[in-house]
């Protein structure tokens, strides 16, 4: 095989890199469009990253420039590998010929090529990681926004088909998708590199190949044909062995997430479990979930044992295969030792390139599972937003309800054709037996219950506050919890201290900026008082209280309701509760009587007194 003119090779290589880069970009674009049109997983990838790659998207041309840079770096890497194979040929041929001058010249060329190679690898690593990080940031922003948008995170619980562990999908699956997308496509060992290596080194192998006689038939350039035949056969077999890994990896993600959720539930409900001495049952439940994880993992291990075992055997055979084929020609002195070594190198590159899809099959199987989980989350979010909803319109100075019907998920009516009018300063107490729909009615007024229909006009946005029996306490400082959902910076020290003292939490004034797990540190009663503190800061036009004083004694309940009336005299107050002591703070009662019936009437006014 002829040697390279290293003096002029730099210009030839630059031209080759430029032409090949253009061709690669065109081919990648065409293949990408075909995959996105005709394959399920291609459509899933387009759905996830299509808006990011679109030049008119939020990122503009930046993502496409990332891809272009990575493709050019792959082309440069392949060209360097080809040049290094020629350089290796020269080294071994010089050794065989005992030509010291040629040997040291080849060493000098190697030093230059190796320096460029190291620089290319480092640049490719940096650009690749920048691509992964930016894609991960964008996907997190998109999926998190989609999950929170239209309250899909809440409404999804009512959808016919629900997804498990959206938190894991947003955190872990996005990370896996971004990294694997890079590795399988434009990474140093990705599909683009594999295809370019096959094309480039097939030409080298073609030049090095000689004829081979098989059953009396002479096959010209036999090494090239044998390389392709060998890899195609083992790839087909490997695909048949590895196909079940897609389903098994998908199951592994789901089962692991289910087990992890069980552990989180125990942690979050530790006190209740400890009170009830529920450890044996909790352990039995967790053991069952963990056993399912292990059983599926063993199935993955057994399948991988067959799959990886076959791959290892095929790879080991490929090491000696080209040398055995070329050995007769070497012993006949028709080729040099350098030619044999370059043949082995070229065959290895062709073999590895053609074997890319076989070797990456288990990785691709996990990738398919990630795609299913991420697009499944998007589907669930869309389904949640398509659920029916009450028509809530904005009104400045009152609450009007017309023809509101609230049902259970099975269609049974809880409240039928409710009409209601409340003006500034009015108060309504919602009563009824447990299970008659009191809390569900409040959810419907908040447009959180999809199994309801009717018209509601009320203050919206921050002018309406819904306070549940267990107020939400976010992560962060006590000031953050007090100001929620506003930012902590909107509440100054003086106002925060005054509010805490007014709701009997004065002992916490000096701890406003402590970052603690406050929902664990505060008792249920303290959390309910904190909720009333939020009301005083927010100063809404209407408030809906769902047994918001159930954990307080009647004395504290009296103080907090009196405080609300004194501080916010025009506040429209709607309360759900069972205590008769609440009647004194409301002028109207809505009594839910079951099967959709209800009764609305005035309450006798009385001066409340603590007991």
SEZA-199639 format. One record per residue (C-alpha): residue in one letter; x, y, z. Coordinates in steps of 0.001 Angstrom, whole numbers, plus 524288, in hexadecimal, padded with zeros to 5 digits. Example, Ala and Ser with C-alpha at 12.3 -4.5 7.8 and 13.67 -1.06 7.14 Angstrom:
residues 2
A8300C7EE6C81E78S835667FBDC81BE4
This chain:
residues 611
X800008000080000X8053280D5A7FC78X80A328169E806F3X805378245E809A9X80C24830DE805C5X80C17836C981365X8113D843E180E8EX804D0846A0806E2X7FB7183EAA80EFEX7F71784A128177FX7F0B3850C080BB6X7EA9884422806D5X7E5318414E8145AX7DF7184EFC815BBX7D87D84D7C808C0X7D3CE83FDE80CA2X7CED2844F1819C2X7C77F8503881349X7C10B847D9808C7X7BDDD83CC78122FX7B8448463D81C49X7AEC184BE181263X7AACA83E4780DE6X7A944839B581BFAX7A07A8452681F99X797C784284813D2X79703833E38166AX79473835B3824F8X7898B83F64821FEX783298361481842X7846282A3982129X77F378321E82CA4X7733883647824F2X770B28284F82062X771F5822E182E31X7690882D758337BX75EE582A1E82935X75F3A81B4E8288FX763838166983600X75C9E8176C84314X768CA81ACC84AAEX76CD2824C284058X75FC382BA0841FEX761CD82B64850B2X76F32831D084F6DX769AB83C1E8462EX75EC983EEF84FD5X7686A840D185AE5X77347848A385459X76D2C84D71847B2X7699685ACE84D5BX7774685C30852EAX77DE885973845ECX774BA8621D83E13X77B9986EB0839CEX76F8A8768583DA3X76F14870AF84B3EX772F88775B857DCX7813F873A085600X7822487811847D8X78D558722C84011X7959986EB484BEAX791588605E84D1FX7937B85DFE83E96X7A0F28641883F79X7A3F085AB484AA0X79FE884F4184208X7A7B48547783686X7B3E88560083EEAX7B27E848378442CX7B0D38429A83674X7BD118498C831A3X7C4A38448683D61X7C036836A083A45X7C4F28383D82C3DX7D21A83D4883128X7D346831BD83A80X7D0AD827DA82FB8X7DA9882E44826C2X7E4C182DFE8318EX7E23E81F71833B7X7E45981CDE82539X7F1118248B8254EX7F5A181D8983189X7F3298106B82AD7X7FBE18148081F78X806128196A82905X8059E80C658303BX807A18054B82351X813CA80D69820DCX8191780AA582E84X817C07FBD782D74X81CA67FB7C81F71X828A38036882361X82B307F9BD82E64X829F37EE3E8250DX8331A7F4BB81B44X83C957F8DF82618X83BA1806C9820A8X83F2080FB482C1BX83D2C81C4C82473X82F65818A58204FX82C65813FF82E15X83039820BD834B3X829468288C82A3FX81CF5820C082D16X81EC58236083BA8X81F64831FB838F2X812CF8317283105X80C8A8299C83BF4X810268341C845EBX8094083E7A83DB1X7FD3C8360783B4EX7FC75831FD8499EX7FCFC8403284E0AX7F1F0843F0844DEX7EA5E837D384910X7EB5783B4285790X7E7178493D854DCX7DB7F8446584CCAX7D72283AFE85789X7D781845AC861E8X7D03584F728596EX7C61B84522855C2X7C433841CB86421X7C20785004867DFX7B8BE852FD85CB6X7B1848463785EF2X7AF8E848D586D69X7AB40856CD86AA1X7A144851258611FX79C5C8476086B53X79B708519287617X7941E85B5486DA7X78AC2850DE868BAX7886484C4887692X7858985A3587B19X77C0985C8086FF1X7750984F87871CDX773C6851CE88064X76DE285F2A87DDBX7648585994873CEX75FDD84D8287B18X75F268543F88841X7575185F498822EX74E8C8559687B29X74C3684DE9887BCX748DD85A2188F85X7419A860D088459X732DA860728853DX7348B859A88927CX7374384CDE88B48X73F2884811896FDX7326E8483A89ED1X7284A8450789487X730018394088F8AX72BA7831A389B92X71DDF831A7895DBX721D182D6188821X71DC581FB28839DX72BED81BC088136X735A0820BD88B2CX7447B820A188AA7X74D2781C9A895CFX757808252389C00X75764831A8893E6X7621B836CD89CE4X76B4982BF689885X767F182E2188A44X76B2C83C8788B40X777B183A97892ECX77DDA82D9188F29X7780482AD2881CAX77B3E8384587C69X7895083663880D4X789E7828FD87A76X7837082DD286DF5X78CBA8395086C21X7990F8315286E7AX794EC82560866A4X7900E82D8D85B38X79DAF83339859F8X7A4B28264A85C06X79C7781EB985226X79C95829018476CX7A79E832FB846B7X7B03D82E1F851CCX7BE0F828F084F8EX7B8AC81B0C84EDBX7AB5B81E5684956X7A42181A9183CFAX7A9E3825728348DX7B7AD8219483845X7B4778134483595X7AF1B815D9827FBX7BA5C81ECF8241DX7C4368150082940X7BDE880A138215DX7BE4481224814E3X7CC228172B816F1X7D25280A6A81B44X7CAF58022E8115FX7D2C98097A8070DX7DF5F806A380E91X7DB777F86181016X7D8167F793801B4X7E5CC7FC1D7FDFDX7EC097F25E8074FX7E3797E6BB803A8X7E7CA7DBFF7FA95X7E0AB7D0B07F3E7X7DC457C4C07FB8BX7D8C77B77D7F600X7CC9A7B14E7FC0CX7C8607A3E47F6F3X7CFD87A6677EA7FX7C9C37B3BA7E871X7D2C97BF6B7E94FX7CCE07CB237F070X7D3CA7D80A7ED3CX7D5D27E1837F882X7D0DD7D6AF8017EX7D47B7DD6080E3CX7CABA7E85580BD0X7BF787DF27808DFX7C2C97D6338142CX7C30A7E1A481DB2X7B5587E5DD819D1X7B00D7D7FE8198BX7B5987D4DA826E9X7B0367E0F782D8FX7A2CE7E01C8271AX7A0EA7D20882B70X7A4E17D4718399BX79CD87E10983A1AX790577DA28835D1X792777CFA584015X795887D9C484A99X7891B7E170847A6X780E47D54F84975X787847D28285673X786CB7E08085B77X7792D7E4AA85746X7727F7E17686460X77BA07EB0686B28X7731E7F681866D6X767657F1B986E88X76FA17ED2387A0FX776777FA5887B62X7696B8016287AEEX764487F893885C5X770AC7FAC188DA2X76EA88098888D95X7608980863891E4X762B57FE1689C64X76E638055D8A222X7668D811EB8A2A5X75B5280AFB8A97BX764808058E8B3DBX76AD0812DA8B5D6X75D6E8193C8B74DX75A0F80F658C1F7X7665C8132A8C95AX76303821998C814X7554681EF58CD41X75AE2818858D966X763FF824008DB92X7593D82E208D9D3X74FB2826E08E2B9X759918222D8ECB6X75257827238F8A5X7452F821478F505X74B8B814348F1EDX752F6814768FECBX74691817A490685X73F7A80C3690044X74B438031090137X749BC8007E8F2C7X757D47FCAE8F018X755197EE318ED44X74AB17F1368E323X752D17FC1F8DD16X75E757F3028DC0FX756077E8898D5C6X7510A7F2568CBCFX75EAA7F77A8C8E1X7642A7E9AF8C821X759EC7E61E8BE01X75D367F2008B5C4X76BBC7EF878B704X769DE7E1388B36BX763637E57B8A6C1X76F2A7EE2A8A3C5X778B97E3078A655X770CF7D91B89E85X770A07E207892B0X77F017E52289483X782557D6B889432X77AEC7D5B788758X783507E0E58822CX78FBA7DA3B8871BX78C4B7CD478809BX788D47D3F0873CDX7952C7DC3E87451X79D427D02887742X798F47CA5786A69X799D27D72B8631AX7A6FF7DBB786846X7AC957CDEA8679FX7A9647CD1785930X7AF137DAA8856E7X7BBB87D73685DEEX7BD7D7CACF855FDX7BAEC7D22384953X7C46B7DCF184D24X7CF4F7D391850E6X7CE147CC4884405X7CEF77D93F83CC8X7DC677DBDF842D9X7E3157D06383C33X7DA277CF248305BX7E1087D91882751X7EEAB7D45382B10X7EB057C655827D9X7E5A77CA8C81A9EX7F1B07D2C281747X7FBCA7C93281CB2X7FD4C7C13B81005X8000B7CD9E80844X809F77D21581270X810FD7C4FF81258X811077C5CF8037CX8178B7D33580526X80D467DA217FCF8X80A0F7E36E80820X812257E95D8131FX810BA7E84A821CBX80BAF7F637821A1X8010E7F227817FCX7FCF27E71282117X7FC747F04682CA1X7F4CF7FA8F8251AX7EB877EFF782039X7E8D37EBF382E41X7E6C27FA388320FX7DDCC7FD0082678X7D6357F070828B7X7D4997F41C83704X7CF5F8018983336X7C5FB7FBC482945X7C1FA7F126832DAX7BFC77FAE483DE1X7B8588041A834E8X7AF7E7F97E82F91X7AE127F3E583D4DX7A9F3800E784305X79B837FDA1842DCX79E3A7F01E84868X7A7057F4F18534CX79E518008B85683X791DA7F88F8568EX790A57F79E8654AX793688063286678X78958808E285BF1X77FA98001D8630FX781008088E86F3CX77FF7814A786695X7731180FDA860F7X76DF280E0C86EBFX771D481C068721CX76B08820FF865D2X75EA2819BF8698DX75EE681F718773EX7615882D908730FX7574282DB386827X74E068266887138X74F1E831C087AC0X74C0A83B7C86FE4X740458333F86BF7X73B73832C587A04X73CF58418187B5DX7351C843B486EEAX72A9583A3B8736EX729C28413788081X727D984E62879EFX71D1A848C587145X714E5844BD87CEBX7085484CB287E6EX7087D8585688783X6FF5B861F788DD8X6FE1886EDF886B1X704578785A8906EX703F9886B688C9FX709CA8923B893C4X7013489AF289C20X705A08A6698A439X6FC4D8A7138AFBDX6F54E89A548B26EX6F31588BF78AFBEX6E851887258A6AFX6E587878CB8A413X6DBA38746D899F4X6D7208669C896B4X6E3008604D89CEEX6E25D8518789D01X6ED2A849D38A3AAX6EE8F83B228A18FX6F6E8830068A616X6FFF9829D889BEEX6F5BB81F2689A19X6EB75829578966DX6E3B4829718A32BX6DF338373F8A67FX6E45483D9D8B2DDX6DE8684B178B06AX6D44C84DE88A5FDX6D13185B1789FCCX6D69C8638D8AAA4X6D3A8872308A9FCX6DAC887B368B346X6DD52889C98B4E3X6E6FA88FAE8BE91X6EAE489DDF8BFB3X6F5DF8A4F58C6F5X6F59D8A1B88D560X6EC99895F68D3ADX6EFF3888E28D9D3X6EB7787B2D8D6A0X6ECE786EC98DEA0X6EC7B862148D6D5X6E7EB856828DEEEX6E3B2848878DCA7X6E74983ABC8E000X6F4A48356A8DC64X6F4CC830FF8CE45X6E9F883A328C9CAX6F381842A08C1EBX6F71384E6C8CA3BX7058F84E528C6B1X7026A84A468B8BFX6F97F8562F8B77DX704D185EFE8BB5FX70D87858278B178X7034D85AC48A711X702B1869338AAA8X7118A869668A968X710B4862C189BFBX718508570D8A113X70D9F84CC189FEBX70B4884842891F0X6FE698413589499X6F68284DAB895D8X6EF2B856E988CF5X6E9218644488E74X6ECBE8729B88F17X6F48F87905899F5X6F7FF8876589AB0X7013C88B6F8A58EX70DE9892A58A82FX7192788B418A1FBX727DA88AD98A344X72D7E88FAB8B039X7203D895D88B3D4X71AF4888318B6D8X7217B87F298C0BAX71E42870EE8C38BX7232386BFB8D0A6X7227E85D578D339X7225C855ED8DFFDX730CC852E18DE10X7371C85F638D8E7X7423885D818CF67X74F77860F28D539X759D58626D8CA8BX7685285FBF8CB94X770AC86B068D029X77015874F48DB28X764A1877EF8E40FX76352885098DD13X7619787D778D04BX756E5875378D683X750128813B8DBF6X75078888D28CF30X74CC287D5B8C659X7495387DE78BB14X74FDA88B2C8BA85X75E8588C418BB9FX764A388DDD8C924X76ACF89AA38C50CX75D3C8A0BF8C484X75B6489FBC8D356X763C58A8758DBFFX767F58A4FF8E9C5X75E808AE158F0A7X752798A9708E96BX7564589B148EA78X7589389C378F932X74BA18A33D8FB4AX7441E898D48F3C0X74AA288D908FAFAX74742893B290813X739338961E903FEX737448878F900D1X73D9E8831290D94X74AA587F4F90770X752CB889D490E01X75CB687FB691282X760FA87E2F9044DX763E588C8490195X7728988AD690392X772CD87F0D8FA75X76D23885958EE55X779198832B8E5F7X77C85875998EAA2X77C8886BC78DF79X7764B85FCD8E58FX76CB1855108E1E7X761AB85D0B8E7E2X756A4853DC8E44EX75CF884A038ED6BX760C78537A8F837X7539A85A418F95FX748208532F8FF66X73B598523E8F795X735A785D248FFF3X7417B865DC8FDA5X7409D8635B8EF15X73240867638EF29X735AA873EE8F667X74066876598EC59X735D38751A8E1CFX72DF287FE28E845X73A3D888178E888X73B03886C08D9CFX72D0F88BA38D8B4X73075897D88E067X73C1189A748D779X734DB8976A8CAD7X7287D89F328CE82X71FEA898688C455X711E389BE48C096X70CD088E1E8C2CAX711FF882BA8CAC2X70DBC874808CAA8X7112886D5C8D744X7104385E7E8D726X7100685ACB8E590X71B8A863FE8E701X71A468645E8F5F2X717B5855D58F84FX7249B854308FFA7X7224685FF59087AX71A8086109914F2X70E468696591469X714FC8746591B81X71F71875F591116X71532873E290690X70D6587F2690C4CX71957887ED90CADX71D28885348FE87X70F83887258F8E5X70DE589380900DDX71B118981E8FBD8X716D0895C28EDC6X70A4B89D4C8EFA6X7115F8A8A98F626X71C9A8A9908EC71X714BD8A68D8E017X706BE8AB468E248X703338AA808D3BAX7087189CB78D23CX6FF148929B8CC8EX7008D886D98D571X6FCFA878FD8D16CX6FFC686E6F8DB8CX6FE4785FBA8DBC0X6FD3D85A168E96BX6F63A851698F30CX6F72C8596B8FF8EX6EB1B860C2903E8X6F40D86B7E9090AX6F67286FA88FAFAX6E837873AC8F93FX6EA5D8802F900E5X6F3FF885288F69FX6EB1E882E98EAE0X6DE29888798E6A0X6DA0987DED8DCE3X6DA5B86F178DD07X6DB308660D8D13FX6D7B48587E8D5F1X6DB0084D588CCA8X6D14C842588CE8EX6D626837C58C554X6D22B832E78B7D7X6D380840A68B271X6C9CB8476A8BB68X6CD3F853538C37CX6C6F385DD38CBE9X6CAF486C0C8CCD6X6C65F874B78D7F1X6CA2487F3D8E1C9X6D0D887C928EEA1X6CCD48837E8FB2AX6D6AC88DD08FEF7X6DD5B88C0390BFBX6E9118913B91302X6F338886709132FX6FA228835C91FC9X705B287A62921BCX703D786E10929B5
